[in-house]
Structure formats: C-alpha cells, structure tokens
C-alpha cells in the first residue's frame, strides 16, 4: 500500500489511511472525476447490457472508443475472465453502447465513428492480489489496473499497476471460439515497439533523444495509442507524437470541439513561438500546432516549446 507523509519543519509524519467501507464510495469518487483522473467522459453509471451490469461506462474522445470502469474490493475475482467477458459483450452489442451515448450525452454518435479496436477496461481497487496482477501481465491486454487509497486529510492516491511482460495474451487464446480470441481478433493494444516498427534508424534515434529529454519532467508519462504516442502530465495528454518512416509529426492541441464547431470553443493553449517553428492547422473539429521533426537542428528550441505546452 502507498504511504503518504506530511512534511513540517523537515519532519515527516505518516498520514493515517482511511479505508473505503463500500465499493460505492470508490465509484462515486471516480465517476465525479473521470475527466480529471483518466481524461474520459462519463456516459452512464450502472449500465446494463446483455447479462452484465457495468459499473461505469465512459468514452475516450482521444481515441473515439468506449471504456468500462469496474470497482472491486474482492481480491478473489478474475480480472481476465470478467474483462474479456465484458469486452466480448461490448463487441456483440455495439448499437446498445452507441444508443446509450446518444441518449445520455444528447449527441449524435454513429457506430462507424467508434474505434472499437481501442476499447478497454479500467479496474479500480484498494489492492490487487499477486494472482490478479500476474494474470494480466501481458504486453497487449486491453485492461488497466489502478489501486486507490484514501488518507485522513482527504488525500486520494491512485497508482497504476503496469505490465513489464513481452509475452502476448494471444498465445493464451489461440483456440478458435474462445472469448479471448474473439476479443483479441478485434481489439488491438499498442506499445512503443509497434510505433517504431516502420521508422528509419534516424527517426528512432530522434524519438529516443526526444524521449530522454522529456523523461526528466515532473509527473511525465507516455501512452501508446493506435495513431500516436501521447506525452502526459499527471495523466493529462499534452503532446502527440506521430512516428513515421522518415519523420516525427508533433501536435499540440489549441482548442477542440467534438460537435464540429471549433471556432465556438475557448482557446485552451496559445503557443508562444517567436521562430514560427510550428504551423497552426485547423479543421471543423480541432485546431492544433504542428511541427515535423526530421533532424536535431531545432531540437533545443523545440524542447522549450514542448515544455511550454506541458506546463500549460
């Protein structure tokens, strides 16, 4: 379990933990703060589909995909069995998920606008057993495990359990007709290697140089999605990297509107770029600054601009 301390006059005093008595307490905290914690929009609490009741149905606007959040206090359940059963149910009932989105958010989402290959499940618990952690220790399971703690001074701590395995879950679900195989045939999980597969050696060197420079920033994180690598500050996406064969496209979001009227939205970031390194690109849905990195010439100046966005 995470331990937090209060610092006063250079003396550390441990903060007492305040256990959750009910699973519903955890659910209420997460559902009230899905955007802040995970960058997700809450669609529906307690969504029933097929034979299952999903705790929280959310939508990830970064990837145009649905995300299920489940809250557990019981260490005996199997996250593998439950996770793949839920994802299988989603893929077999796509219209129900789209309908729920439209009815609850009062928007018009079409089934073919959803990237079902990026569907995933987030499990939140006060702690996971060694068995639960091991069972999802594959490089490509579409699950995230997050442990949550509460302390006496109203402090909440969330810690993600990350996989360090290079083994694929697909080796487990090879037999035709299994739930795992049916899900893995449609859902794809990406990692750093998949983004670098087609990149030239020069571009790989540029990427790792860039990564090394930003890795020292406080609270930095990296997330690997279908079309890009996200650089995050405290789980909030700040920078997008699109790795191509001979270059890296870098995007910094200026403002966005998912309904297609971006000019009606408030600017969330204005880049101060005296050398005009970035070019502002606009569509009806988003405005973003774009720079194509091909060499190390402007790397020092680029890092300054990226830090400007990172700190915004």
VEXNU-273389 format. One record per residue (C-alpha): residue in three letters; x, y, z. Coordinates in steps of 0.05 Angstrom, whole numbers, plus 5000, padded with zeros to 4 digits. Example, Ala and Ser with C-alpha at 12.3 -4.5 7.8 and 13.67 -1.06 7.14 Angstrom:
REM VEXNU-273389
Ala524649105156Ser527349795143
***
This chain:
REM VEXNU-273389
Unk500050005000Unk502350714986Unk504551115047Unk504051865048Unk507452345096Unk506353055119Unk512553485119Unk513154025173Unk519654335196Unk523453795158Unk519953265200Unk515652725166Unk509252495199Unk505651905167Unk498452035145Unk493451535172Unk489851135118Unk482351195115Unk479650545085Unk473650525040Unk467850175073Unk463750085010Unk465449974936Unk460350524921Unk464851044955Unk470350894905Unk465350914847Unk462651594868Unk469551904872Unk471751634804Unk465251794768Unk465452514794Unk472552594768Unk473252144706Unk475752734664Unk480852954716Unk483352254731Unk483051884665Unk481252404612Unk474552064600Unk467352284594Unk462351914638Unk456751644595Unk452651214644Unk453150954715Unk450750234725Unk449650084651Unk446149414639Unk447449044574Unk446348314560Unk447447914624Unk452048434655Unk451549084694Unk457549524680Unk459549984737Unk461550594695Unk461050674620Unk465651224594Unk468051494527Unk475251664508Unk475052254459Unk482452184446Unk481451504413Unk473851524398Unk472750904439Unk468750644498Unk471950504565Unk468850094620Unk470950234693Unk469849694745Unk470849784820Unk472749194864Unk474249064938Unk474448304929Unk481348014913Unk478647324893Unk475347514826Unk478847404760Unk480148054721Unk481847644659Unk475147274658Unk471047874675Unk474848344630Unk474347924567Unk467047754581Unk465348494585Unk469248674522Unk466048094485Unk459248354506Unk461049044482Unk463248804414Unk456948384406Unk452348964427Unk455549574394Unk448949914378Unk446949904451Unk453250274471Unk452350794417Unk445050894435Unk446850984509Unk452051514489Unk447051904447Unk441451874497Unk445552074558Unk450252594526Unk445052874477Unk449752804419Unk449752414354Unk455051874351Unk454851354295Unk457250644304Unk462450714249Unk465351324284Unk467450904343Unk474250574341Unk472349914372Unk479449654366Unk481450144422Unk476149904472Unk478949774542Unk477249654615Unk479850004676Unk479549624741Unk479950034805Unk481049704873Unk484049854941Unk489049304924Unk490048734875Unk492648044893Unk499047774865Unk494847284824Unk490747854794Unk496948254776Unk500347644745Unk494147454705Unk494348104665Unk501948134658Unk501848124583Unk504148664535Unk497448714500Unk491748614548Unk486549174540Unk486049264615Unk488849754665Unk489549614739Unk489350214787Unk489950174862Unk486550724902Unk488050954973Unk484851475018Unk488151835075Unk485752215136Unk486952905106Unk482252785047Unk488052585002Unk486752074948Unk492451674917Unk491851284851Unk497350814829Unk497350434763Unk499949714762Unk503949674698Unk505949054659Unk513148914643Unk511948294601Unk513748194528Unk509047594522Unk502647664482Unk495747464510Unk494247204440Unk498446584456Unk493346414511Unk487246484466Unk489446114404Unk483845624404Unk478145824358Unk471746034392Unk474846254458Unk472546924486Unk479747164489Unk481047004416Unk474547334394Unk476347974431Unk483747994411Unk481747904338Unk478248584341Unk481748964397Unk488949174388Unk493649424442Unk499649844421Unk506449944452Unk512850324436Unk515549774391Unk509249774347Unk510150524335Unk517450454317Unk516849844272Unk516950224206Unk521250804228Unk528150914199Unk534250854246Unk534951614242Unk527751724265Unk528551204321Unk534651584345Unk530752244343Unk525051934382Unk529451654437Unk533252314441Unk526652684448Unk524052184499Unk530352234541Unk529852994543Unk522653004567Unk523152404614Unk526052834668Unk519953284672Unk515853214735Unk509952724731Unk511352554658Unk508151944627Unk507551614559Unk501451284529Unk501450874465Unk495150934423Unk493350694353Unk495451324315Unk500251674362Unk504351684425Unk501752154478Unk506152514528Unk502352634592Unk502953084652Unk499452774712Unk495352334665Unk493252934622Unk495252894549Unk499653484529Unk503553274467Unk502152804410Unk507652444371Unk506252104305Unk512251674287Unk513051594211Unk518551274169Unk522851894158Unk519952404206Unk516052524271Unk509752954268Unk508753334333Unk501953624351Unk499954104407Unk492554194415Unk490054924415Unk482554804420Unk477554264403Unk470054164392Unk467453464381Unk460953724351Unk464754054293Unk464554794311Unk471554914337Unk471155674329Unk465855684383Unk470655394434Unk475355754481Unk482755714465Unk485955254516Unk493155384494Unk496755934455Unk503755754435Unk509056294442Unk513556114384Unk517956714361Unk521556294309Unk514956034280Unk517355324284Unk510255054289Unk504655154238Unk497455234261Unk492854714227Unk485354754233Unk479254324217Unk472054394238Unk473453974300Unk480354194324Unk485954694319Unk492954454333Unk500054664324Unk504154204280Unk511654114272Unk515153584230Unk521653354263Unk526753094214Unk533353244248Unk536753524310Unk537654234283Unk532054574323Unk531554054379Unk533754514436Unk528655044416Unk523354504405Unk524154244475Unk522954944503Unk516354984464Unk514254284485Unk515554464558Unk511155084548Unk505354634528Unk507054124581Unk506554644636Unk500154954610
***
